[in-house]
Amino acid sequence: MSNKLWYKVARAIIKAGSLPIPITETFYDLLKLLLTEEQAEFLLIYSKKPSLNFDEIRAKTDLDNNAIYKMLNDLMYNGIITGTRSRNTGIKVYRLLPPFPGIFEGQFMRGETGEKQKKLAKVFDELFDDWSSGIQMNYEDMVSQLRKAPPINRIVPVQEEVEIGNETVLPYEDVQNIIDRHEFIAVTHCYCRHEKNLINDPCKLDAPIHNCLLFGKNAQFSVKYGFAKLISKDAAEKILKEAEDYGLVHKAFHTHQNIERDEEAICSCCKCCCTVFQLHYKGAGPIHTVSSYIAMLNQEKCVGCGTCSEKCPMEAIELLNLSAKIYENRCIGCGVCAYHCPEDAIKLIRISPRKIFIPPPKLLNEIKSS
């Protein structure tokens, strides 16, 4: 198949998301691992619109109904599209997934360790390096574009570390409330940690790998296609508590990256494996999130032990003159520092829902010398 067709397919997949991702030979290699020629041709129906119902699909292809259903089923099983019913119309909609977040997760959620998964992990890692080079070579323009994209996720704080005062914790900021109001909850492998395992770069915290939670329609779809298994609310609570003990950050992902809509998932993330954190430190992407909290230090209680600095995934804390200093412009309000402070010297303070945009670091000199 010609690169012209791969290019068209790549464009359709990238347009399904909001991140400006460069099309490279590595991207073509990824698509060739994921798709057959027939599947690639089929996906061109999504060139102008990333979500289509069955009637719209049928109008865009010469395949008969049975062949369409088989094609859609295969693509859903392979983590390329999703199929769920619209909350407004009840009509089933088949949505093409972007590279990230989207297709990446679908390749590693099952925890498979075959040769194909190892190749995919390697290619994704190379693709992230390509993204870094693309961002760094056109840094100002790319950061300007990244600012226009919606936040990727929302930070859900470690609840027991919130200093409530006269404020109440909003329901969408409370992990317990999120669990309580979802009928369907499923757990799946942490795709980020699993991808790292496949390239022989395991988690430095030795954090649990079976702890990503899915909710609602996302949970039902993922269970149906073998990506996850249903669990009880009690089991979900235990998973989140264990994640907090390991110093992981709770990140909520919402339908269509719209924080006004329901949560689709909560990931519990470590700095060394989380793709969002990794893309940031590689210089390939921003930290673009929403949080309602910020960490505040009680200087009188701080003994300068360095625990908070070690645990902070954003490198927002350092020791100066035997005392912690919190850089508020890098704090995402996750509460990991507060939860693990042995002196109870840090609390989370609610300031207001705020969008956080921390540009990727400039690494151009490192790229030129490598």
C-alpha positions in Angstrom: 0.0 0.0 0.0 1.4 3.4 -0.9 2.4 6.0 1.6 -0.2 8.3 0.2 -2.9 6.0 1.6 -1.1 5.6 4.9 -0.8 9.4 5.1 -4.6 9.8 4.6 -5.3 7.3 7.3 -2.8 8.9 9.7 -4.5 12.3 9.1 -7.9 10.9 9.9 -6.7 9.3 13.1 -4.9 12.5 14.2 -7.9 14.6 13.5 -10.0 12.4 15.7 -8.1 13.9 18.7 -6.9 17.4 19.7 -3.1 17.0 19.9 -0.9 18.3 17.0 1.0 15.0 16.2 3.6 14.8 13.4 3.2 12.2 10.7 6.5 10.3 10.4 7.8 7.0 9.0 7.4 5.6 12.6 3.8 6.5 12.5 3.4 4.6 9.3 5.2 1.6 10.9 2.6 1.8 13.8 -0.3 1.8 11.4 1.1 -1.2 9.5 1.3 -3.1 12.7 -2.3 -2.2 13.7 -4.2 -2.3 10.4 -4.7 -4.5 7.4 -4.9 -2.9 4.0 -8.7 -3.4 4.0 -9.1 -1.9 7.4 -7.0 1.1 6.5 -9.2 1.7 3.4 -12.3 1.5 5.5 -11.1 4.0 8.0 -11.0 6.7 5.3 -14.7 7.1 5.9 -13.7 9.0 9.0 -11.7 11.6 7.1 -14.1 14.4 7.8 -15.9 13.2 11.0 -14.5 11.0 13.8 -17.9 9.7 15.0 -20.5 8.0 12.7 -23.6 5.9 13.3 -24.3 2.8 11.3 -26.5 4.5 8.6 -23.8 7.1 8.0 -21.2 4.4 7.7 -23.3 2.4 5.3 -23.7 5.5 3.1 -19.9 5.8 2.8 -18.9 2.3 1.9 -19.7 -0.4 -0.7 -19.6 -3.2 2.0 -22.8 -5.0 2.8 -24.3 -4.9 6.3 -22.7 -8.1 7.5 -19.3 -7.1 6.2 -19.6 -3.7 7.9 -20.5 -5.2 11.2 -17.6 -7.6 11.0 -15.2 -4.7 10.1 -16.5 -2.6 13.0 -16.3 -5.5 15.4 -12.7 -6.3 14.4 -11.6 -2.7 14.8 -13.3 -2.4 18.2 -11.6 -5.5 19.4 -8.3 -4.2 18.2 -8.7 -0.9 20.1 -9.0 1.4 17.0 -12.6 2.5 17.4 -15.2 2.4 20.1 -19.0 1.8 19.8 -21.3 3.1 22.4 -24.8 4.6 22.4 -25.3 8.3 22.5 -26.6 9.6 25.8 -28.9 12.1 23.9 -30.3 10.0 21.0 -29.7 6.4 22.1 -28.2 5.7 18.7 -25.0 3.6 18.7 -22.0 5.7 17.5 -18.8 4.3 16.3 -15.9 6.7 17.1 -12.4 6.6 15.6 -9.8 6.9 18.4 -6.8 9.3 18.1 -3.3 8.0 18.7 -3.1 9.3 22.3 -5.1 9.2 24.4 -7.0 6.5 22.6 -5.3 3.8 20.4 -2.2 3.6 22.7 -4.3 2.5 25.6 -6.2 -0.1 23.6 -3.0 -1.9 22.7 -1.8 -2.6 26.2 -5.0 -2.8 28.4 -5.2 -6.5 28.1 -1.7 -7.0 29.5 -0.7 -9.2 26.6 3.0 -10.0 26.2 3.3 -11.5 22.7 5.7 -10.4 19.9 3.1 -8.0 18.4 2.7 -6.2 21.7 6.5 -6.0 22.2 6.8 -4.5 18.7 4.0 -2.1 19.3 5.6 -0.9 22.6 8.9 -0.3 20.9 7.2 1.6 18.0 5.2 3.8 20.4 8.3 4.6 22.3 10.0 5.6 19.1 6.9 7.6 18.1 7.1 9.6 21.4 10.7 10.4 20.5 9.5 11.7 17.1 6.9 13.8 18.8 9.6 15.3 21.0 11.8 16.2 18.0 8.8 17.7 16.2 7.9 19.9 19.2 11.4 20.9 20.0 12.3 21.9 16.4 9.2 24.1 16.2 8.9 24.9 19.9 7.1 28.2 19.9 4.5 27.4 17.2 3.8 23.9 18.7 3.4 25.2 22.2 1.0 27.8 20.9 -1.1 25.0 19.3 -0.9 22.9 22.4 -2.4 25.7 24.5 -5.5 25.7 22.3 -6.2 22.0 22.9 -8.5 21.1 25.8 -7.0 19.7 29.1 -6.2 16.0 28.8 -7.4 15.2 32.3 -8.4 16.4 35.7 -6.6 15.9 38.9 -8.6 14.2 41.7 -6.8 14.9 45.0 -6.0 12.5 47.8 -9.1 13.4 49.7 -7.9 13.0 53.3 -5.2 15.6 52.7 -7.6 18.3 51.8 -7.9 21.3 54.2 -11.6 22.0 53.8 -12.0 25.0 56.2 -15.3 26.7 55.3 -15.4 25.2 51.8 -17.0 21.9 50.9 -15.4 19.4 48.5 -17.2 19.4 45.2 -18.6 16.0 44.2 -16.5 15.7 41.1 -13.4 16.3 43.2 -14.2 13.5 45.6 -12.9 10.0 44.6 -15.5 8.3 46.9 -18.4 10.3 45.2 -17.1 9.3 41.7 -17.2 5.6 42.7 -20.6 5.9 44.4 -22.4 7.4 41.5 -21.3 4.9 38.8 -23.2 1.7 38.4 -20.6 0.0 36.2 -16.9 0.0 37.3 -14.2 -2.1 35.6 -10.5 -2.5 36.2 -7.8 -2.9 33.6 -4.0 -3.1 33.3 -2.2 0.2 33.5 -1.3 0.5 29.9 1.5 2.9 30.6 3.3 0.6 33.1 2.6 -2.4 30.8 4.1 -0.6 27.8 7.2 0.1 29.9 7.5 -3.5 31.0 7.4 -4.6 27.3 10.4 -2.4 26.5 12.3 -3.6 29.7 11.9 -0.3 31.6 9.8 -1.3 34.6 8.2 1.0 37.1 10.7 2.5 39.5 8.1 2.4 42.3 7.1 -1.2 41.6 3.6 0.2 41.6 0.6 -2.1 41.0 -0.2 -2.7 37.3 -3.8 -3.8 37.5 -5.3 -0.5 38.8 -6.8 1.6 36.0 -10.5 2.1 36.7 -13.1 2.6 33.9 -16.7 3.8 34.4 -20.1 3.7 32.8 -20.3 3.1 29.1 -16.6 2.9 28.8 -16.5 0.1 31.4 -19.3 -1.8 29.6 -17.6 -1.5 26.2 -14.2 -2.5 27.6 -15.6 -5.6 29.4 -17.5 -6.7 26.3 -14.3 -6.6 24.2 -12.0 -8.1 26.7 -10.1 -5.0 27.8 -11.2 -5.1 31.4 -13.3 -6.9 34.0 -16.1 -5.6 36.2 -15.4 -5.0 39.9 -17.4 -3.9 43.0 -17.3 -0.5 44.5 -15.4 -1.8 47.5 -12.7 -3.3 45.2 -12.4 0.0 43.4 -11.9 1.8 46.7 -9.2 -0.6 47.8 -7.4 -0.1 44.4 -7.4 3.7 44.8 -6.2 3.5 48.5 -3.3 1.2 47.5 -2.4 3.6 44.7 -2.2 6.5 47.2 0.1 4.4 49.5 2.4 4.0 46.5 2.5 7.8 45.9 0.5 7.7 42.6 -1.5 10.6 41.2 -5.3 10.2 40.5 -6.2 11.5 37.1 -9.7 11.6 35.8 -10.4 11.3 32.1 -13.7 12.6 30.8 -15.9 11.9 27.8 -14.5 13.7 24.7 -12.0 15.4 27.1 -14.8 17.6 28.4 -14.6 18.0 32.2 -18.2 19.0 32.3 -19.2 15.4 31.2 -19.0 12.2 33.1 -15.7 10.5 34.0 -14.7 7.7 31.7 -11.7 6.5 33.7 -9.4 7.2 36.7 -5.8 6.4 36.2 -3.3 6.2 39.1 -0.1 7.5 37.7 3.6 7.4 38.5 6.1 9.9 37.1 8.3 7.1 35.6 5.7 5.4 33.5 2.7 7.7 32.9 2.7 8.6 29.3 1.5 12.2 30.0 4.4 12.7 32.5 6.8 11.0 30.2 5.9 13.0 27.1 6.3 16.1 29.3 9.8 15.3 30.5 10.8 14.2 27.0 9.8 17.7 25.8 7.0 16.3 23.7 3.9 17.6 25.5 2.6 19.9 28.2 1.1 19.1 31.5 -2.4 20.3 30.6 -4.9 19.5 33.3 -7.6 20.9 35.7 -7.2 21.1 39.4 -9.0 22.9 42.3 -6.2 22.6 44.9 -2.7 23.6 45.6 -0.2 22.3 48.2 0.6 24.6 51.1 3.6 24.2 53.5 3.6 24.8 57.2 7.1 26.0 57.7 7.0 25.4 61.5 6.3 21.7 61.1 8.7 21.1 58.2 12.0 19.3 59.2 13.5 19.2 55.8 13.4 15.4 55.4 13.0 15.6 51.6 10.1 13.1 51.4 7.9 15.6 49.6 10.6 16.5 47.1 11.2 12.8 46.3 7.5 12.0 45.9 6.4 15.0 43.8 5.8 13.9 40.2 6.0 17.5 38.9 9.4 18.3 40.5 7.5 21.2 42.1 9.3 20.9 45.5 12.9 21.3 46.5 14.9 21.6 49.7 16.3 25.0 50.4 18.1 25.7 53.7 16.8 22.5 55.2 13.2 23.3 54.4 10.8 22.5 51.6 9.9 25.1 49.0 6.8 24.6 46.8 6.8 26.1 43.4 3.1 26.9 42.9 3.5 27.3 39.1 4.3 23.6 38.8 1.9 22.3 41.5 -1.0 20.3 40.2 -2.7 19.8 43.6 -2.6 16.0 43.6 -1.8 15.7 47.3 0.9 13.1 47.0 3.3 15.3 49.0 0.8 15.9 51.7 -0.2 12.2 52.0 3.4 11.1 52.4 4.7 13.9 54.6 5.8 12.2 57.9 5.4 15.5 59.8 1.9 16.5 58.5 3.5 19.7 57.3 1.7 20.0 53.9 -2.1 20.3 53.2 -4.1 20.9 50.1 -5.9 24.2 49.9 -8.9 24.7 47.6 -8.4 27.8 45.6 -10.9 27.3 42.6 -11.1 25.1 39.6 -8.1 26.2 37.5 -6.7 25.1 34.2 -3.0 24.3 34.5 -0.7 24.5 31.4 3.0 23.8 32.0 4.8 23.8 28.6 7.2 21.0 27.8 10.9 21.8 28.7 13.1 23.1 26.0 15.6 20.3 25.1 16.7 21.5 21.7 20.4 21.5 22.6 20.2 18.0 23.9 18.5 16.8 20.7 21.1 18.5 18.5 23.9 16.8 20.4 22.4 13.4 20.5 
